[in-house]
Amino acid sequence: MTDLVERDVAAVTPSPASSPGPSSAPKSRLRSEAFARRLRARHAAERRFRLAGAAAVALAALMLVLLLGSIVAKGASAFLETRIRLEVTLDPAEVAERNYAVPLRRALYAQFPQVTDRAGRRVLNDLLSSGAPYELEAMVAKNPALAGTTQTVWVRADDQIDQLVKGAYRRDLPESGRGISDAKVAAADALLASGALAQGFNTTLFTAGDSREPEQAGIGGAIAGSLLTLLVTMALSVPTGIAAAVYLEEFAPKNRWTDLIEVNINNLAAVPSIIFGLLGLAVFLGFFGMPRSAPLVGGLVMALMTLPVIIIASRVALKAVPPSIREAALGIGASPLQTVLHHVLPLALPGILTGTIIGMARALGETAPLLMIGMVAFVVDIPHGLTDSATVLPVQIYMWADSPERAFTERTSAAILVLLGILILLNGAAVILRKIFERRW
């Protein structure tokens, strides 16, 4: 009887091998429904975060495409200009008197023999640009033998005719709401039908200076002014910035004075650009009496603005050179100056070049400092020297954007496209140079 009871107790008592131990508890928790729910929630949050990041990038790209698309749509037509073909008889007497408007008008009237009244001929005169006589004068000045002959010339059309051909005016609107008279539209259509009105590449946009007449305005003067200003900026800021970076990083003692200099350099890099314009206005123009609206003064102001950027970029490039390079050069007997000039600086040069190009690109796109020193002047002639009156491309865009004429809108967008193209080239050059000369340690 006792044996039977002991067997029954042993049958219902779990053995040590089958009893749950401490190691099985975590496994049961890992397999629990609460843990799986938390894991799914974390994965869902990660997916939402990735989708939000992708949506932000897509939105930014869409905004950029819309902006560039709007600029291209408005500015692409500015690279074309409308010209009128005329059979011009150059009377020697008129050539001697430099009266080139008369033969142009006579040739234009010959295209419309039915127009004999004064009002109708005034409309015909408005088809030609006010600069057409100067084009004819330049052609005769280049070849005086043209006097006394009849020549087929293509002269620039008025900005309204140019905009009409480009489709800027709605023909379905009445004359009062269209912006151009019915008589001009009819005359332009007649010239188009006869093949005497055509479009071609607008070389004037790149070769001429500013003008009150949109069809004669160009960015050639602004590009020349920008190049001269950048030349002064590079000549002053690049060697000074690299030399300052080399001294601060390689030779300057580490004390409170150098710490103060470093803090001020970092602060200057964050100062708004218009402050440098105020400094140039007070010092270069007010104290030293330098010429206003000159590339020399603009270059000095831009040099002050880009100098902290070049110093910081150069110091970062110098820090990236491994200390073993310096130790090896010093170990074989090179002086500290030889170590820097022959070993450290050449290895840091790719990073220095990248920072310099980015600094120059920033200087090229600045407007506010140059407005303060008077480079917003109306400049017709293309500058040839550092002290000539000039403007720069961003300021030219600012001036054209404020013009009421319809044709200046497309020229503003075209100038923006040219500026963006130059900036893309500069930043692309920085990326290419970094890829070519970069060394990974």
C-alpha positions as CSV (number, residue, x, y, z in Angstrom):
1,M,0.0,0.0,0.0
2,T,2.8,2.4,0.9
3,D,4.6,1.6,-2.4
4,L,1.5,2.5,-4.4
5,V,1.1,6.0,-2.6
6,E,4.8,6.8,-3.3
7,R,4.4,5.9,-7.0
8,D,1.4,8.2,-7.3
9,V,3.2,11.1,-5.6
10,A,6.2,10.7,-7.9
11,A,3.9,10.6,-11.0
12,V,2.4,14.1,-10.2
13,T,5.6,15.8,-8.9
14,P,7.6,17.5,-11.7
15,S,11.1,16.4,-12.1
16,P,14.0,19.0,-11.8
17,A,14.7,18.5,-15.5
18,S,11.2,19.5,-16.6
19,S,10.7,22.4,-14.2
20,P,11.1,25.9,-15.8
21,G,14.5,27.5,-14.9
22,P,15.8,31.0,-15.1
23,S,17.0,30.6,-18.7
24,S,13.5,29.9,-20.0
25,A,12.0,33.1,-18.7
26,P,13.6,35.6,-21.2
27,K,12.7,33.3,-24.0
28,S,9.0,33.4,-23.0
29,R,9.2,37.2,-22.7
30,L,10.8,37.4,-26.2
31,R,7.9,35.4,-27.6
32,S,5.3,37.4,-25.8
33,E,2.6,39.4,-27.8
34,A,3.5,42.7,-26.0
35,F,7.2,42.5,-27.1
36,A,6.1,41.7,-30.7
37,R,3.7,44.7,-30.7
38,R,6.5,47.0,-29.4
39,L,8.9,45.7,-32.1
40,R,6.3,46.3,-34.9
41,A,5.7,49.8,-33.5
42,R,9.4,50.6,-33.7
43,H,9.7,49.3,-37.2
44,A,6.6,51.3,-38.3
45,A,8.1,54.4,-36.7
46,E,11.3,53.9,-38.6
47,R,9.5,53.5,-41.9
48,R,7.5,56.6,-41.2
49,F,10.7,58.5,-40.5
50,R,12.2,57.3,-43.7
51,L,9.1,58.2,-45.7
52,A,9.1,61.7,-44.1
53,G,12.7,62.2,-45.1
54,A,12.1,61.1,-48.6
55,A,9.0,63.3,-48.8
56,A,11.0,66.3,-47.6
57,V,13.7,65.7,-50.2
58,A,11.1,65.2,-53.0
59,L,9.3,68.4,-51.9
60,A,12.6,70.4,-52.0
61,A,13.5,69.0,-55.4
62,L,10.0,69.8,-56.7
63,M,10.3,73.4,-55.4
64,L,13.7,73.7,-57.1
65,V,12.4,72.3,-60.4
66,L,9.4,74.7,-60.3
67,L,11.7,77.7,-59.5
68,L,14.2,76.8,-62.2
69,G,11.4,76.0,-64.6
70,S,9.8,79.3,-64.1
71,I,13.1,81.1,-64.6
72,V,13.9,79.1,-67.8
73,A,10.4,79.7,-69.2
74,K,10.7,83.4,-68.7
75,G,14.3,83.8,-69.7
76,A,14.9,81.4,-72.6
77,S,13.4,83.9,-75.1
78,A,15.9,86.5,-74.2
79,F,18.6,84.6,-75.9
80,L,16.8,85.4,-79.2
81,E,16.3,88.8,-80.8
82,T,14.1,90.0,-83.6
83,R,15.6,91.8,-86.6
84,I,14.1,93.6,-89.6
85,R,15.5,93.2,-93.1
86,L,15.8,96.4,-95.1
87,E,17.2,97.4,-98.5
88,V,19.1,100.5,-97.5
89,T,20.6,103.0,-100.0
90,L,23.5,104.8,-98.4
91,D,23.6,108.3,-99.8
92,P,27.1,109.8,-99.6
93,A,25.8,113.1,-98.4
94,E,23.8,111.5,-95.6
95,V,26.8,109.3,-94.7
96,A,29.0,112.5,-94.5
97,E,26.4,114.1,-92.1
98,R,26.2,110.8,-90.2
99,N,22.4,110.9,-90.7
100,Y,21.7,107.2,-90.7
101,A,18.1,107.4,-89.5
102,V,16.9,108.8,-92.9
103,P,18.0,105.9,-95.1
104,L,16.6,103.4,-92.6
105,R,13.2,105.1,-92.6
106,R,13.2,105.4,-96.4
107,A,13.9,101.7,-96.8
108,L,11.2,100.9,-94.3
109,Y,8.6,103.1,-96.1
110,A,9.4,101.3,-99.3
111,Q,8.2,98.1,-97.6
112,F,4.8,99.8,-97.1
113,P,4.1,102.0,-100.1
114,Q,0.4,102.2,-99.2
115,V,1.2,104.1,-96.0
116,T,1.6,107.8,-96.8
117,D,0.1,109.7,-93.9
118,R,2.1,111.0,-91.0
119,A,0.4,108.9,-88.3
120,G,1.0,105.7,-90.3
121,R,4.7,106.5,-90.9
122,R,5.1,107.3,-87.2
123,V,3.9,103.8,-86.5
124,L,6.4,102.4,-89.0
125,N,9.2,104.4,-87.4
126,D,8.3,102.7,-84.1
127,L,9.0,99.3,-85.6
128,L,12.8,100.0,-85.5
129,S,14.9,100.1,-82.4
130,S,16.3,103.5,-81.5
131,G,19.7,101.9,-81.8
132,A,19.3,100.9,-85.4
133,P,21.0,104.0,-86.8
134,Y,24.0,103.3,-84.7
135,E,24.2,99.7,-86.0
136,L,24.2,101.1,-89.6
137,E,26.8,103.7,-88.6
138,A,29.1,101.0,-87.2
139,M,28.8,99.0,-90.4
140,V,29.8,102.0,-92.5
141,A,32.6,102.9,-90.2
142,K,34.0,99.4,-90.6
143,N,33.7,99.5,-94.4
144,P,33.6,103.1,-95.7
145,A,33.3,101.8,-99.3
146,L,29.6,101.1,-98.6
147,A,28.8,104.8,-99.1
148,G,26.8,105.3,-102.3
149,T,25.7,101.6,-102.5
150,T,22.5,99.7,-101.7
151,Q,22.9,97.1,-99.0
152,T,20.6,94.5,-97.5
153,V,20.9,94.9,-93.7
154,W,19.2,93.3,-90.7
155,V,18.6,95.9,-88.0
156,R,17.2,95.4,-84.5
157,A,13.5,95.7,-84.0
158,D,11.8,97.6,-81.2
159,D,11.2,95.8,-78.0
160,Q,7.4,95.7,-78.5
161,I,7.8,94.0,-81.9
162,D,10.3,91.6,-80.3
163,Q,7.9,90.7,-77.6
164,L,5.0,90.4,-80.1
165,V,7.0,87.9,-82.2
166,K,7.9,85.9,-79.0
167,G,4.2,85.7,-78.1
168,A,4.3,87.9,-75.0
169,Y,1.1,89.8,-76.2
170,R,-2.3,88.2,-76.3
171,R,-3.8,88.8,-79.7
172,D,-7.3,87.9,-78.5
173,L,-7.4,91.0,-76.2
174,P,-8.7,94.4,-77.4
175,E,-6.1,97.0,-78.3
176,S,-6.7,98.9,-75.0
177,G,-5.8,95.8,-72.9
178,R,-3.1,94.3,-75.1
179,G,-0.3,96.9,-74.6
180,I,0.5,97.2,-78.4
181,S,-1.6,98.9,-81.1
182,D,-3.4,97.2,-83.9
183,A,-1.4,99.1,-86.4
184,K,1.9,97.8,-85.1
185,V,0.5,94.3,-85.0
186,A,-0.6,94.5,-88.6
187,A,2.8,96.0,-89.7
188,A,4.7,93.2,-87.9
189,D,2.5,90.5,-89.5
190,A,3.1,92.0,-92.9
191,L,6.9,91.9,-92.3
192,L,6.6,88.3,-91.1
193,A,4.6,87.3,-94.2
194,S,7.2,88.8,-96.5
195,G,10.1,87.2,-94.6
196,A,11.5,90.6,-93.6
197,L,11.1,89.8,-89.9
198,A,13.1,87.0,-88.3
199,Q,14.8,85.9,-85.1
200,G,18.4,85.1,-84.4
201,F,20.8,84.5,-81.5
202,N,21.0,87.6,-79.3
203,T,24.7,88.5,-79.2
204,T,23.8,91.9,-77.8
205,L,22.9,90.2,-74.5
206,F,26.5,89.2,-73.9
207,T,28.4,92.1,-75.6
208,A,26.5,95.3,-74.6
209,G,26.2,97.2,-71.4
210,D,23.1,98.4,-69.7
211,S,20.5,100.5,-71.6
212,R,17.2,102.2,-71.1
213,E,15.9,100.4,-74.1
214,P,15.4,96.7,-73.4
215,E,16.3,95.5,-76.9
216,Q,19.7,97.2,-76.5
217,A,20.5,96.1,-73.0
218,G,23.1,93.4,-72.2
219,I,25.0,91.9,-69.4
220,G,28.4,92.3,-71.0
221,G,29.3,95.2,-68.8
222,A,28.1,93.4,-65.7
223,I,30.1,90.3,-66.5
224,A,33.3,92.4,-67.1
225,G,32.7,94.2,-63.8
226,S,32.2,90.9,-62.0
227,L,35.4,89.5,-63.4
228,L,37.4,92.6,-62.4
229,T,35.9,92.5,-58.9
230,L,36.7,88.8,-58.5
231,L,40.3,89.5,-59.7
232,V,40.9,92.0,-57.0
233,T,39.2,89.7,-54.4
234,M,41.3,86.8,-55.3
235,A,44.5,88.8,-55.4
236,L,43.9,90.0,-51.9
237,S,42.0,87.3,-50.0
238,V,43.6,84.1,-51.3
239,P,47.3,84.7,-50.3
240,T,46.4,86.6,-47.2
241,G,43.9,83.9,-46.1
242,I,46.2,81.0,-46.7
243,A,49.1,82.7,-45.0
244,A,47.0,83.5,-41.9
245,A,45.7,79.9,-41.8
246,V,49.3,78.5,-42.0
247,Y,50.5,80.7,-39.2
248,L,47.5,80.1,-36.9
249,E,47.6,76.3,-37.5
250,E,51.3,75.6,-37.7
251,F,53.3,78.3,-35.9
252,A,51.1,80.4,-33.6
253,P,51.4,79.7,-29.9
254,K,48.3,78.4,-28.2
255,N,47.4,81.2,-25.8
256,R,44.4,83.4,-25.0
257,W,45.4,85.9,-27.8
258,T,45.3,83.3,-30.5
259,D,42.1,81.9,-29.1
260,L,40.6,85.4,-29.3
261,I,41.7,85.7,-32.9
262,E,40.2,82.4,-33.8
263,V,36.9,83.3,-32.1
264,N,36.8,86.6,-34.0
265,I,37.5,84.9,-37.3
266,N,34.6,82.5,-36.8
267,N,32.4,85.4,-35.9
268,L,33.4,87.4,-39.0
269,A,32.4,84.4,-41.1
270,A,28.9,84.7,-39.8
271,V,28.5,88.5,-40.0
272,P,25.8,89.6,-42.5
273,S,27.3,90.7,-45.8
274,I,25.8,94.2,-45.7
275,I,28.0,95.0,-42.7
276,F,31.0,94.7,-44.9
277,G,29.3,97.0,-47.3
278,L,28.9,99.6,-44.6
279,L,32.5,99.1,-43.6
280,G,33.6,99.7,-47.2
281,L,31.4,102.8,-47.4
282,A,32.9,104.3,-44.3
283,V,36.5,103.3,-44.8
284,F,37.3,103.0,-48.5
285,L,34.9,105.7,-49.8
286,G,34.6,108.0,-46.8
287,F,38.1,107.9,-45.3
288,F,40.4,107.0,-48.3
289,G,38.2,108.7,-50.9
290,M,38.4,105.8,-53.4
291,P,36.2,106.0,-56.6
292,R,32.6,105.0,-56.1
293,S,31.2,102.1,-58.1
294,A,34.6,100.8,-59.1
295,P,35.8,97.2,-59.2
296,L,38.7,98.1,-57.0
297,V,36.5,99.1,-54.1
298,G,34.1,96.2,-54.8
299,G,37.0,93.8,-54.7
300,L,38.3,95.2,-51.4
301,V,34.9,94.7,-49.8
302,M,34.5,91.2,-51.2
303,A,38.0,90.3,-50.0
304,L,37.1,91.3,-46.4
305,M,34.0,89.2,-46.7
306,T,35.6,86.1,-48.1
307,L,38.8,86.2,-46.0
308,P,37.3,84.5,-42.9
309,V,35.8,81.7,-45.1
310,I,39.2,81.0,-46.8
311,I,41.0,81.0,-43.4
312,I,38.6,78.5,-41.9
313,A,38.6,76.2,-45.0
314,S,42.4,76.4,-45.1
315,R,42.8,75.6,-41.5
316,V,40.5,72.6,-41.8
317,A,42.5,71.3,-44.8
318,L,45.8,71.7,-42.8
319,K,44.4,69.9,-39.8
320,A,43.4,67.0,-42.1
321,V,47.1,66.3,-42.9
322,P,48.3,63.5,-40.5
323,P,50.8,64.4,-37.9
324,S,53.0,61.6,-39.1
325,I,53.9,63.7,-42.2
326,R,55.2,66.5,-40.0
327,E,57.1,64.1,-37.7
328,A,58.7,62.3,-40.7
329,A,59.8,65.6,-42.3
330,L,61.2,66.9,-39.0
331,G,62.9,63.5,-38.3
332,I,65.0,63.7,-41.5
333,G,66.2,67.2,-40.7
334,A,63.7,69.5,-42.3
335,S,63.1,72.8,-40.6
336,P,59.5,73.7,-39.5
337,L,59.1,76.1,-42.4
338,Q,60.4,73.5,-44.9
339,T,58.0,70.9,-43.3
340,V,55.0,73.2,-43.9
341,L,56.0,74.5,-47.4
342,H,57.3,71.2,-48.9
343,H,55.1,68.6,-47.3
344,V,52.0,69.9,-45.3
345,L,50.9,72.7,-47.6
346,P,51.0,70.6,-50.9
347,L,49.0,67.9,-49.2
348,A,46.4,70.4,-47.9
349,L,46.2,72.2,-51.2
350,P,43.1,70.4,-52.6
351,G,41.0,71.4,-49.6
352,I,42.4,74.9,-49.7
353,L,41.4,75.2,-53.4
354,T,37.9,73.9,-52.7
355,G,37.4,76.5,-49.9
356,T,38.8,79.2,-52.1
357,I,36.5,78.4,-55.0
358,I,33.5,78.3,-52.8
359,G,34.5,81.7,-51.3
360,M,34.8,83.2,-54.8
361,A,31.4,81.8,-55.7
362,R,29.9,83.4,-52.7
363,A,31.5,86.7,-53.6
364,L,30.2,86.5,-57.1
365,G,26.6,86.1,-55.9
366,E,26.6,88.9,-53.3
367,T,24.6,92.0,-53.9
368,A,24.1,93.9,-50.6
369,P,27.7,95.0,-49.9
370,L,28.1,96.3,-53.5
371,L,24.8,98.3,-53.2
372,M,26.3,100.1,-50.2
373,I,29.4,101.2,-52.2
374,G,27.5,102.5,-55.2
375,M,27.9,99.7,-57.7
376,V,24.2,100.1,-58.5
377,A,25.0,102.9,-60.9
378,F,23.7,102.9,-64.5
379,V,26.7,101.9,-66.5
380,V,26.5,101.8,-70.3
381,D,30.1,101.3,-71.3
382,I,32.0,98.1,-70.6
383,P,34.7,98.7,-67.9
384,H,38.3,98.1,-68.9
385,G,40.1,99.0,-65.7
386,L,39.9,98.6,-61.9
387,T,38.9,102.2,-61.4
388,D,36.3,102.5,-64.2
389,S,32.6,102.8,-63.2
390,A,31.1,99.3,-63.3
391,T,28.4,97.1,-61.9
392,V,28.2,93.3,-61.3
393,L,25.9,90.6,-62.4
394,P,23.8,90.3,-59.2
395,V,23.3,94.1,-59.0
396,Q,22.4,94.2,-62.7
397,I,19.7,91.6,-62.0
398,Y,18.4,93.7,-59.1
399,M,18.2,96.8,-61.3
400,W,16.4,95.0,-64.2
401,A,13.9,93.4,-61.8
402,D,12.8,96.9,-60.8
403,S,12.2,98.0,-64.5
404,P,8.6,98.3,-65.6
405,E,9.1,97.3,-69.3
406,R,7.9,93.8,-70.2
407,A,11.1,93.0,-72.1
408,F,13.2,93.5,-69.0
409,T,11.5,90.6,-67.3
410,E,12.9,88.1,-69.7
411,R,16.3,89.7,-69.6
412,T,16.2,89.5,-65.8
413,S,15.5,85.8,-66.0
414,A,18.2,85.3,-68.6
415,A,20.8,87.1,-66.4
416,I,19.8,84.8,-63.5
417,L,20.4,81.8,-65.7
418,V,23.8,83.1,-66.7
419,L,24.7,83.7,-63.0
420,L,23.5,80.3,-62.0
421,G,25.5,78.8,-64.8
422,I,28.7,80.5,-63.6
423,L,28.0,79.4,-60.0
424,I,27.4,75.8,-61.0
425,L,30.6,75.8,-63.0
426,L,32.6,77.2,-60.0
427,N,31.0,74.7,-57.6
428,G,31.5,71.9,-60.1
429,A,35.2,72.8,-60.4
430,A,35.5,72.6,-56.6
431,V,34.0,69.2,-56.6
432,I,36.1,67.9,-59.4
433,L,39.3,69.3,-57.9
434,R,38.5,67.6,-54.6
435,K,37.8,64.3,-56.3
436,I,41.0,64.5,-58.3
437,F,43.5,65.6,-55.6
438,E,41.8,64.3,-52.5
439,R,43.8,61.9,-50.4
440,R,42.3,59.6,-47.7
441,W,44.6,58.8,-44.8
